[in-house]
């Protein structure tokens, strides 16, 4: 009988053929030599097609054992045990059928086993994601990567605690087979969640020496939609996992092992499942009553011991979800945004602001509220001035702003890259026409500050973001904006010193609008000044007719060279359009927008403070209210219900000042009720912390996890 250097055990259950081929390829390429590997593949409850495929690919190899295993087990425990019973070599490693080893992994494993004389070897795993937005739970414990090899004496409680606090995977470990057999260590087939953890706890408890290899990345883990944290669970599944988790913790305590991180990790996994609103309240209550005593034994995992964001999530989620059943009582599926808040605090914990308010120590929403005060936008102005004017960094956000947005009072506030992209995406979604007039009440000139960041209004940032991201994509090429970028942004910096600047800008805007007869959509940033738009067109019509007919301005307004160059190229003589407007001027005392633009079908409003009392139509066209914006960005997008909006919570954490009679209090999203009048308080990834909006909103409904609001007050 041939002696092999190492046995590799693979549980195989109807693995995708393409993935399995990658697994096979990684084994055939092993630098230790494929013939030196005993590869045991347990075909677990497979359909005949997959059995036939495995045999077709591998039956020709003498060192491959294909063993059919059929039973009621739903986990890899049973087929792995079959493999352990069949293994004959001195060392054992595990490889899942949709994963792969790096080419030199097994050779290095044997080298370090002999060098360290350890019973257990632990190396590193990398991962591949089926979808980029999936949770990448692979390597979570931080390692001292400057060291090639760390040998741990298992009788040293400090070593044991430092290196065995998260034993949740077997695929990044290899074992001496005699050690497993002599101690009768096998996978417990009654535990079908976290079975790797229970197996590893037995090995840790009984081993004398382990070897950790911080620099050896030996395994590639494929995370798919069926992975443990990516799959929804029924109430029965959750309770079953609860029983497994408590058994794992109880046995670890009996072994005298350090269980702090194991409790938090199992609580984190449970909380992921319980975050689904469909879970019954009875199930939540059972989990809380069972798991609460364990959570009370824990202390927060300090920074540096686990990779982020897992450290933060393990410190927060079990307490926010497992123990806080009240937040699910209304079954509205409203989440309070703890994950967004945790991400913002983690990213900015080393800023001046984060250090002052000890972001690193904040482990819950309540902790955040107690440590960080509510502040107005004015509080941030000196910090923003120091950043944009002097170039100070790391004040309130770890990343430089993408933009600064100009407020009504002349102040500037930071806008993050994610926010700016969100503005562009939301704007692109409201575009319907092919010849679009964008009307903005505020000036849009872009200014550059000393730190290199640009500043503009929300409308200016939105339009610039759209031009950069979408303007030349295939789907957008057919659209034409009747007011070009040169007119929006390239006004001369000294033009505001000219008393006629505002009138000149307004005239140029109307000229570029009116000369295009094919306008079919108007997008409004704010509606107040738009009421005067029709009157201004009529007032300017004689001059407009002259300039459109001659193809040049009737007077010099002092525009900069970029605007003059654009007009020279694009303001061409158009006697036909001039005659159409001349006839309109001679026959009507007042013109409607549909007189000017016969194709106009849609007027879309991006409002700065919506109210049901505002104008509902213009020139016989109903105004479609698409979004609500404020100085802090996009607050809401149109809901299915006419005149209502869905609160935009992307990259923001919300609290609300709730007003009732003469009293006010801070509440969270899951405490909102229809009819409430509240002032949103925003924490954003741009570095604003607990800043109240300048207006209140009236809650209309809570629907499918969305907060619907109506009038702003």
C-alpha positions in Angstrom: 0.0 0.0 0.0 1.4 3.3 -1.0 2.2 5.9 1.7 1.1 9.4 1.0 2.5 12.6 2.5 -0.8 14.3 3.2 -4.5 13.5 3.0 -7.0 16.1 1.7 -10.6 15.6 2.6 -13.3 17.2 0.4 -17.0 17.1 1.2 -18.8 17.3 -2.2 -22.5 18.1 -2.5 -23.7 18.9 -6.1 -20.9 21.4 -6.5 -21.0 23.6 -9.7 -19.0 21.9 -12.4 -17.0 25.0 -13.2 -16.1 25.6 -9.6 -15.1 22.0 -9.1 -12.9 22.1 -12.1 -11.0 25.0 -10.5 -10.7 22.9 -7.3 -9.3 19.9 -9.3 -6.9 22.2 -11.1 -5.5 23.6 -7.9 -4.9 20.0 -6.6 -3.2 18.8 -9.8 -0.8 21.8 -9.7 0.4 21.2 -6.1 4.1 21.6 -6.0 4.4 18.7 -3.5 3.3 16.5 -6.4 -0.3 15.3 -6.9 0.8 11.7 -6.7 1.9 12.3 -3.1 -1.5 13.5 -2.0 -4.3 11.2 -0.9 -7.4 13.0 -2.0 -10.6 11.7 -0.4 -13.8 13.1 -1.9 -17.0 12.2 -0.1 -19.9 12.5 -2.5 -22.5 13.6 0.0 -26.2 13.2 -1.0 -25.3 13.9 -4.6 -27.5 13.5 -7.6 -26.4 11.0 -10.2 -25.2 13.7 -12.7 -22.7 15.1 -10.2 -21.5 11.6 -9.2 -21.0 10.7 -12.8 -19.1 13.9 -13.4 -16.8 13.5 -10.5 -16.0 9.9 -11.6 -15.4 11.0 -15.1 -12.9 13.7 -14.0 -11.1 11.7 -11.3 -11.5 7.9 -11.4 -8.4 7.6 -13.5 -6.2 8.7 -10.6 -5.1 6.0 -8.1 -4.6 8.5 -5.3 -8.2 9.8 -5.5 -10.9 8.0 -3.4 -14.5 8.8 -4.4 -16.8 7.7 -1.6 -20.6 8.0 -1.9 -22.2 9.1 1.4 -26.0 9.2 1.6 -27.7 10.2 4.9 -30.0 12.8 6.4 -27.2 15.2 7.3 -27.3 18.7 5.8 -23.7 19.8 6.7 -20.2 18.8 5.8 -19.7 17.1 9.2 -20.7 13.6 8.0 -18.6 13.5 4.8 -15.6 15.0 6.6 -15.8 12.2 9.2 -16.0 9.6 6.5 -12.8 11.2 5.1 -11.1 11.1 8.4 -11.9 7.5 8.8 -10.4 6.7 5.4 -7.3 8.8 5.6 -4.0 7.0 5.9 -1.3 9.7 5.8 0.4 11.5 8.7 -1.2 14.8 8.0 -4.8 15.9 7.2 -6.2 19.1 5.5 -9.7 20.0 4.4 -10.7 21.5 1.0 -14.3 22.3 0.0 -15.3 21.4 -3.5 -15.9 25.0 -4.6 -12.7 26.3 -3.1 -9.0 25.8 -4.0 -5.5 25.6 -2.6 -2.7 27.9 -3.7 -0.1 25.8 -5.7 2.5 25.6 -3.0 0.1 25.4 0.0 0.5 21.7 0.8 4.2 21.7 0.3 4.6 24.5 2.8 2.2 23.0 5.3 4.4 19.9 5.4 7.5 22.0 5.7 6.1 23.9 8.7 4.7 20.9 10.4 8.2 19.4 10.5 9.9 22.6 11.4 7.5 23.4 14.3 6.6 19.8 15.5 3.1 21.1 16.1 -0.1 19.1 16.2 -2.2 21.9 14.5 -1.1 24.3 11.7 -3.1 27.5 11.0 -2.5 29.5 7.8 -4.3 32.3 6.0 -7.3 32.3 3.6 -8.2 34.7 0.8 -11.6 35.0 -0.6 -13.6 35.5 -3.9 -17.1 36.9 -3.8 -20.0 35.8 -6.0 -21.3 39.3 -5.8 -19.2 42.4 -4.8 -21.8 43.5 -2.1 -21.7 40.3 -0.2 -20.2 40.1 3.3 -16.6 38.8 3.1 -16.3 36.8 6.3 -13.0 34.9 5.7 -10.0 36.2 7.6 -11.2 38.3 10.6 -8.5 38.0 13.3 -5.5 40.4 12.8 -2.1 38.7 12.6 1.4 39.9 13.1 2.3 39.6 9.5 5.9 40.6 10.1 6.5 37.1 11.6 6.9 33.9 9.5 5.9 31.5 12.2 4.3 31.8 15.6 4.5 28.7 17.8 1.9 28.7 20.6 2.2 26.7 23.8 -1.4 25.6 24.5 -0.7 25.4 28.2 0.0 29.2 28.2 -3.3 30.9 28.8 -2.2 34.2 27.3 -1.1 32.5 24.1 -4.2 30.5 24.0 -6.4 33.6 24.4 -4.5 35.6 21.9 -4.5 33.1 19.1 -7.5 30.9 19.6 -10.2 33.4 20.1 -11.9 32.9 16.8 -11.7 29.2 15.7 -14.5 29.1 13.2 -12.9 27.5 10.1 -11.2 24.2 9.5 -10.2 24.9 5.9 -7.4 27.2 7.0 -6.0 24.4 9.3 -4.1 21.2 9.0 -3.8 18.5 11.6 -1.6 15.5 12.6 -3.8 12.5 11.9 -2.5 10.6 15.0 -3.4 13.5 17.2 -7.0 13.4 16.0 -7.3 9.6 16.2 -5.7 9.2 19.6 -8.1 11.8 21.1 -11.1 10.5 19.2 -11.7 13.9 17.6 -14.4 14.0 15.0 -17.0 16.4 13.8 -20.2 16.3 15.9 -22.9 15.5 13.4 -25.6 16.8 15.7 -24.2 20.3 15.3 -25.1 21.6 11.9 -24.3 25.3 12.4 -20.7 26.4 13.3 -19.6 22.7 13.2 -16.1 23.9 12.3 -16.0 25.9 15.5 -17.0 22.9 17.7 -14.4 20.7 16.0 -11.7 23.3 16.4 -12.5 23.8 20.1 -11.9 20.1 20.8 -8.5 20.3 19.0 -7.5 23.4 20.9 -8.5 21.9 24.2 -6.5 18.8 23.7 -3.4 20.1 21.7 -0.1 20.8 23.3 1.4 23.0 20.5 0.0 24.9 17.6 1.8 26.7 14.8 0.4 30.0 13.2 1.7 31.1 9.8 0.9 34.8 9.3 2.6 35.0 5.9 1.2 31.8 4.3 -1.9 32.4 2.2 -2.7 28.9 1.3 -6.5 28.8 0.6 -9.0 30.6 -1.6 -12.5 30.6 -0.1 -15.4 31.2 -2.5 -18.3 33.1 -0.8 -21.6 32.5 -2.6 -25.3 33.1 -1.9 -25.5 29.8 0.1 -22.8 30.8 2.5 -23.8 30.9 6.2 -24.1 34.7 6.4 -25.7 35.1 3.0 -28.7 32.8 3.4 -32.0 33.6 5.1 -33.1 31.3 7.8 -36.5 30.1 9.1 -37.6 30.5 12.7 -36.9 26.8 13.2 -33.4 27.2 11.7 -32.7 30.1 14.1 -33.8 28.2 17.2 -31.8 25.2 16.1 -28.7 27.4 15.7 -29.4 28.9 19.1 -29.2 25.4 20.6 -26.0 24.6 18.8 -24.5 27.9 19.8 -25.2 27.5 23.5 -23.8 24.0 23.4 -20.6 25.3 21.8 -20.2 28.0 24.4 -21.0 25.7 27.3 -18.5 23.1 26.2 -15.8 25.8 25.6 -16.4 27.0 29.2 -16.1 23.5 30.5 -12.8 23.2 28.6 -11.6 26.4 30.3 -11.1 28.2 27.0 -11.4 31.9 26.4 -15.0 32.4 25.1 -15.4 36.2 24.8 -15.0 36.5 21.1 -16.8 33.2 20.4 -19.9 34.5 22.2 -19.8 37.8 20.3 -19.1 36.0 16.9 -22.0 33.6 17.4 -24.2 36.5 18.6 -23.2 38.4 15.4 -24.3 35.5 13.2 -27.6 35.2 15.1 -28.2 38.9 14.8 -27.7 38.8 11.0 -30.6 36.3 10.8 -32.8 38.2 13.3 -32.4 41.4 11.4 -35.0 40.0 8.9 -38.4 41.5 9.8 -40.2 38.2 9.0 -38.8 36.5 12.2 -41.5 35.9 14.7 -41.5 37.9 18.0 -41.7 34.7 19.9 -38.5 33.5 18.3 -36.8 36.8 19.1 -37.8 36.6 22.7 -36.5 33.0 23.1 -33.2 34.1 21.6 -32.9 37.1 23.9 -33.7 35.1 27.1 -31.3 32.4 26.1 -28.4 34.4 24.8 -28.5 37.4 27.2 -26.6 35.7 30.1 -23.8 34.9 27.7 -23.5 38.4 26.3 -23.3 39.8 29.8 -20.1 37.8 30.2 -18.4 39.6 27.4 -16.3 42.7 27.1 -15.9 44.7 23.8 -13.2 43.5 21.5 -10.4 46.1 21.4 -9.2 47.8 18.3 -6.5 45.9 16.5 -7.5 42.4 17.5 -10.0 41.9 14.7 -10.2 43.3 11.2 -12.8 45.9 10.5 -15.8 46.1 10.1 -16.1 42.8 11.9 -14.8 44.0 15.3 -17.4 46.9 15.3 -20.2 44.6 14.1 -19.5 41.9 16.7 -19.3 44.6 19.4 -22.6 46.2 18.4 -25.0 43.9 16.5 -25.7 41.3 19.2 -26.7 44.0 21.7 -28.7 46.1 19.2 -30.6 43.2 17.7 -30.6 40.1 19.9 -31.4 42.0 23.1 -33.5 44.8 21.6 -36.7 43.0 20.6 -38.8 46.2 21.0 -37.4 47.6 17.8 -39.2 44.9 15.9 -42.6 45.1 17.6 -44.3 47.2 14.9 -43.0 44.8 12.2 -42.4 47.8 10.0 -39.0 46.5 9.0 -37.5 49.9 9.8 -33.9 49.6 10.8 -32.2 52.3 12.9 -29.1 52.4 10.8 -26.6 51.1 13.4 -24.5 49.6 10.6 -24.2 52.9 8.8 -23.4 54.7 12.0 -20.8 52.1 13.0 -19.1 52.4 9.6 -19.0 56.2 9.8 -17.6 56.2 13.3 -14.9 53.6 12.4 -13.8 55.4 9.4 -13.4 58.7 11.3 -12.3 57.5 14.7 -8.8 58.9 14.3 -9.9 62.4 13.2 -9.7 65.3 15.6 -13.5 65.1 16.1 -13.4 61.4 16.5 -10.6 61.6 19.1 -12.4 64.4 21.0 -15.6 62.4 21.3 -13.9 58.9 21.6 -15.5 57.3 18.6 -13.4 54.2 19.2 -15.2 53.5 22.5 -18.8 54.0 21.1 -20.4 50.6 20.8 -24.1 51.4 20.5 -26.5 54.1 19.3 -27.2 55.0 22.9 -23.5 55.4 23.5 -23.2 57.7 20.5 -26.1 59.9 21.7 -24.5 60.2 25.2 -21.0 61.1 23.9 -21.7 63.3 20.9 -23.8 66.5 21.2 -26.3 67.8 18.7 -24.7 70.7 16.9 -25.9 73.2 14.3 -24.2 73.6 10.9 -22.7 76.9 12.1 -20.6 74.9 14.6 -18.8 73.3 11.7 -18.0 76.5 9.8 -14.7 77.2 11.5 -13.5 73.7 10.9 -14.6 73.8 7.3 -12.8 77.2 6.8 -9.6 75.8 8.3 -9.9 72.8 5.9 -10.7 74.6 2.7 -8.7 77.8 3.3 -5.6 76.6 5.0 -5.5 72.9 4.0 -5.9 71.4 7.4 -6.7 67.6 7.2 -8.3 64.9 9.3 -10.4 67.4 11.3 -13.9 65.9 11.1 -13.5 63.3 8.3 -10.6 61.0 7.4 -11.1 61.6 3.6 -11.0 65.0 1.8 -14.4 66.1 0.7 -15.4 65.5 -2.9 -17.1 69.0 -2.9 -18.2 71.8 -0.7 -21.8 72.9 -1.1 -22.8 76.5 -0.8 -25.6 77.2 1.7 -28.2 79.9 1.6 -26.3 81.9 4.2 -23.1 81.7 2.2 -21.4 79.0 4.3 -19.9 75.9 2.7 -20.4 72.4 4.0 -18.5 69.2 2.9 -20.0 66.7 0.4 -18.5 63.1 0.3 -17.8 61.2 -2.9 -20.7 58.8 -2.2 -23.1 61.8 -1.7 -21.9 63.4 -5.0 -22.4 60.2 -6.9 -25.8 59.8 -5.3 -26.8 63.3 -6.5 -25.8 62.4 -10.1 -27.6 59.0 -10.0 -30.8 60.6 -8.6 -30.8 63.3 -11.2 -30.3 60.8 -14.0 -33.3 58.9 -12.8 -35.6 61.9 -13.3 -34.6 62.7 -16.9 -37.3 61.8 -19.4 -37.0 64.2 -22.3 -34.6 64.6 -25.2 -34.3 68.4 -25.0 -34.1 69.3 -21.4 -34.1 72.8 -19.7 -32.7 72.7 -16.2 -33.8 75.7 -14.2 -31.9 76.5 -11.0 -32.8 79.3 -8.6 -29.3 79.6 -7.2 -26.1 80.6 -9.0 -23.9 77.6 -10.1 -20.4 79.1 -10.6 -17.8 76.6 -9.4 -15.0 78.0 -7.1 -11.7 76.2 -6.2 -10.5 76.4 -2.7 -6.9 76.3 -1.4 -7.0 72.6 -0.6 -8.0 71.8 -4.2 -11.6 71.0 -3.5 -14.3 72.7 -5.6 -17.4 74.4 -4.3 -20.9 75.0 -5.8 -24.5 74.8 -5.0 -26.3 71.4 -4.7 -27.7 72.0 -8.2 -24.2 72.8 -9.5 -22.7 69.7 -7.9 -25.5 67.5 -9.2 -25.2 68.8 -12.8 -21.4 68.5 -12.8 -21.6 65.0 -11.4 -24.1 64.0 -14.0 -21.9 65.4 -16.8 -18.9 63.5 -15.5 -20.6 60.2 -15.0 -23.4 60.0 -17.5 -23.2 62.6 -20.2 -21.3 60.5 -22.7 -22.7 57.1 -22.0 -24.6 55.4 -24.8 -28.0 55.8 -23.1 -27.6 59.5 -22.6 -26.1 60.6 -26.0 -29.6 61.4 -27.4 -30.3 63.9 -24.7 -29.6 67.6 -25.2 -29.4 70.2 -22.4 -30.5 73.6 -23.8 -28.3 75.4 -21.2 -24.8 74.1 -21.7 -22.1 73.8 -19.0 -20.4 76.9 -20.3 -23.4 79.0 -19.4 -24.0 77.3 -16.0 -20.4 77.4 -14.7 -18.1 79.7 -16.7 -19.4 83.0 -15.5 -16.5 85.4 -15.0 -15.4 85.6 -11.3 -15.5 89.4 -11.5 -19.0 89.5 -13.1 -20.7 89.8 -9.7 -19.1 93.3 -9.3 -21.2 94.4 -12.3 -24.6 95.7 -11.2 -26.1 94.2 -14.3 -24.7 90.8 -13.6 -27.9 89.2 -12.4 -29.9 90.6 -15.3 -27.3 89.6 -17.8 -27.2 86.1 -16.5 -31.0 85.8 -16.5 -31.1 87.1 -20.0 -28.5 84.7 -21.3 -30.3 81.8 -19.6 -33.6 82.7 -21.2 -32.0 83.3 -24.6 -30.4 79.8 -24.7 -33.7 78.3 -23.6 -36.0 80.1 -26.0 -33.9 79.7 -29.1 -34.5 75.9 -28.8 -38.1 75.2 -29.9 -37.9 71.5 -29.0 -37.8 71.6 -25.2 -39.8 68.7 -24.0 -38.9 68.6 -20.3 -38.1 71.2 -17.7 -36.3 70.2 -14.5 -36.6 72.7 -11.7 -34.2 73.0 -8.7 -36.6 75.0 -6.5 -39.8 76.5 -7.7 -40.0 80.0 -6.1 -38.4 82.0 -8.9 -39.9 79.8 -11.6 -43.2 81.6 -11.1 -41.7 84.6 -12.7 -40.1 82.7 -15.5 -42.9 83.1 -18.0 -43.2 86.9 -17.3 -39.5 87.3 -17.8 -39.7 85.6 -21.2 -42.4 87.9 -22.3 -40.5 91.0 -21.0 -37.4 90.0 -22.9 -39.1 88.8 -26.1 -38.2 91.8 -28.3 -34.5 91.5 -27.5 -34.6 87.7 -27.7 -36.2 87.9 -31.2 -33.5 90.3 -32.4 -30.6 88.2 -31.0 -32.1 84.9 -32.4 -32.7 86.5 -35.8 -29.1 88.1 -36.0 -27.3 85.3 -34.3 -25.5 87.6 -31.8 -26.1 89.5 -28.6 -27.6 93.0 -29.1 -25.2 94.3 -26.3 -22.0 93.4 -24.6 -22.8 92.0 -21.1 -19.1 91.5 -20.2 -19.2 87.7 -20.2 -15.9 85.8 -20.1 -14.0 84.4 -23.1 -15.4 80.9 -22.6 -19.0 82.1 -22.8 -18.2 84.4 -25.8 -16.5 81.5 -27.6 -19.5 79.2 -27.0 -22.0 81.9 -28.2 -19.9 82.5 -31.3 -20.1 78.8 -32.2 -23.7 78.0 -31.2 -25.8 81.2 -31.4 -26.5 81.0 -35.1 -29.0 83.1 -37.1 -32.4 81.5 -37.0 -35.0 83.8 -38.7 -37.6 81.1 -38.7 -37.6 80.7 -34.9 -37.5 84.5 -34.6 -40.6 84.9 -36.7 -42.4 82.2 -34.6 -41.7 84.2 -31.5 -42.5 87.6 -33.1 -46.0 86.3 -34.1 -46.5 85.0 -30.5 -45.5 88.4 -29.1 -47.8 90.3 -31.4 -50.9 88.2 -30.8 -50.7 87.5 -27.0 -50.3 89.8 -24.0 -49.0 86.9 -21.9 -47.4 83.7 -23.0 -47.6 80.2 -21.6 -44.6 77.8 -21.6 -46.5 75.6 -24.0 -46.7 78.5 -26.4 -43.0 78.8 -26.4 -42.3 75.1 -26.5 -45.0 73.1 -28.3 -43.4 69.8 -27.3 -43.2 70.5 -23.6 -44.9 67.5 -21.8 -43.1 67.2 -18.4 -42.1 69.6 -15.6 -40.1 67.9 -12.9 -39.5 69.6 -9.5 -36.5 69.0 -7.3 -37.7 71.0 -4.3 -35.8 72.6 -1.4 -38.8 72.6 1.0 -41.9 70.8 -0.2 -45.3 71.8 0.9 -48.8 70.8 -0.4 -49.6 74.5 -0.7 -47.1 75.1 -3.5 -48.0 75.4 -7.1 -49.2 72.1 -8.5 -49.2 72.9 -12.2 -47.8 75.4 -14.8 -49.1 76.2 -18.3 -51.6 73.4 -17.9 -48.9 70.8 -17.1 -48.9 69.0 -13.8 -45.6 69.5 -11.9 -44.1 66.1 -11.0 -42.4 66.4 -7.6 -39.3 64.1 -7.9 -37.0 64.9 -5.0 -36.4 67.0 -1.9 -33.0 68.5 -1.4 -31.5 70.6 1.4 -28.0 71.9 2.1 -27.2 68.5 3.5 -28.1 66.8 0.2 -30.9 64.6 -1.1 -33.5 64.1 1.7 -36.3 62.3 -0.2 -37.4 60.9 -3.5 -40.9 60.6 -4.8 -43.0 57.8 -3.4 -45.9 56.0 -5.1 -48.3 58.3 -3.2 -48.8 61.6 -4.9 -47.1 64.5 -3.1 -45.2 62.2 -0.7 -41.5 61.3 -0.5 -39.4 58.4 0.7 -36.7 59.5 3.2 -33.3 59.0 1.6 -31.1 57.1 4.1 -28.1 56.2 1.9 -24.9 56.8 3.7 -26.7 58.6 6.5 -27.7 57.8 10.1 -30.9 59.5 11.2 -32.3 60.5 14.5 -35.5 62.7 14.9 -36.5 65.4 17.2 -40.1 64.6 17.9 -42.5 67.4 18.7 -45.6 66.9 20.8 -47.5 69.8 22.5 -44.7 71.9 24.0 -42.3 69.0 24.5 -39.6 67.5 22.3 -37.5 64.3 22.5 -35.0 62.4 20.4 -36.4 59.2 18.8 -35.1 56.7 16.2 -36.5 55.4 13.0 -38.3 52.5 14.4 -40.2 54.7 16.8 -41.8 56.9 14.1 -45.6 56.8 13.6 -47.8 58.3 10.8 -48.8 61.8 11.8 -45.6 62.6 13.7 -44.0 65.9 13.0 -40.2 65.6 13.4 -37.0 67.4 12.6 -34.4 65.0 11.1 -31.0 64.9 12.7 -28.3 63.7 10.3 -25.0 62.0 10.8 -23.3 61.6 7.3 -20.2 60.1 5.8 -19.1 63.6 4.9 -18.3 64.2 8.5 -21.4 65.9 9.9 -22.4 64.5 13.3 -25.9 64.9 14.8 -26.8 68.0 12.7 -30.5 69.0 12.6 -32.1 69.9 9.3 -33.5 73.4 9.0 -37.1 72.1 8.5 -39.4 69.6 10.0 -41.2 66.8 8.1 -44.6 65.2 8.7 -44.6 61.4 8.6 -47.2 60.0 6.2 -46.6 56.3 6.5 -44.1 53.5 7.3 -44.2 51.1 4.4 -41.9 48.2 3.4 -39.0 49.5 5.4 -39.4 53.0 4.0 -40.2 56.2 5.9 -42.7 58.2 3.9 -43.1 61.9 4.6 -45.3 64.7 3.2 -45.1 68.4 4.0 -42.1 70.2 5.3 -42.8 72.7 8.0 
